[in-house]
Amino acid sequence: MTQATKNDLSAATRKKMNLLLGQLLADGLDMYSQAKQAHWNVKGENFIALHELFDALATEISLAVDTIAERIMQLGGSAQGTVRMAAKKSRLKEYPLDAVDGQSHVDALSSALAAFNAQLRKAIDDSSAAGDAVTADMFTSITRGLDKQLWFIESHLKRK
């Protein structure tokens, strides 16, 4: 569904970007729910540090998802962001419901976040190639913040 807009990007570019943005909206909503799953269920050693870290990640993802949805609207699209829609479209692996201890959550969440960041990095290239520098810049900004979050989470991994 497209809305009338005076945005000067071509209709074809806006349509292409809205498909890309819609996919990342679904992935981002899934990523948000995975961060909250870890936040609510982490137990054991370093509980409070991880509980707060996972919540900070969820907050940053929530802001990213909102930015993505608003960009869809700016380009004349319709943000399709219900939980059911996200579950149907997300490319992320299912979060392991048997994760309880901190290390299991750190491993699962860092893997999901790395996959999401990889999709964002590809979206930077795709939106640049389509001639939409604003969307590419938005993806760059989101990825910059989430790369930092990935570093914070991976810093809790036990190295062998």
C-alpha positions, 0 to 999 in steps of 0.5 A, a space after each residue: 500500500 502506498 500513500 501520496 508523497 511529494 518525496 522526490 525519490 522515484 516511485 520505483 525507488 520508494 517501492 524498492 526501499 519500502 520492501 527492504 525497510 519492511 523486511 528489516 522492520 520484521 527482523 528488528 521487531 523479532 530482534 527486540 523480542 529476543 532481547 526482551 526474552 533474554 532480559 526477562 529470563 537470564 539467571 545466575 552469575 552476573 544476573 544484574 549486569 546482563 539483565 540491564 545490558 539486555 534491556 539497554 539492547 532492547 531499548 536501542 533496537 526499539 528506537 531503531 525499529 521506530 526509525 525504520 517504520 517512520 522511514 517507511 511512512 516517509 516514503 509513502 509506504 505502510 509500516 506493517 509491524 504487528 507481532 504476527 507479521 514480524 514472526 511470519 517475515 523475520 529471517 532471524 533464527 528462533 530464540 532458544 527457549 532453553 537458555 537460562 544461564 547468562 552464557 547461554 543468553 549471551 551466546 544466543 543474543 550475540 548470534 542473533 544480533 550479529 545476523 541482524 547487523 549483517 542484514 543491516 550492512 547489506 541494506 546499506 549497500 542496497 539502499 546506496 545502490 538504489 540511490 537513496 542516500 538518506 535510507 543508507 545513512 539511516 541504516 549506517 547510524 543504526 548499525 553503528 549503534 548495534 555494533 557497539 551493543 554487539 561488542 558489549 554483549 560479546 565482551 561477556 562471552 567466556 573465551 576458551 
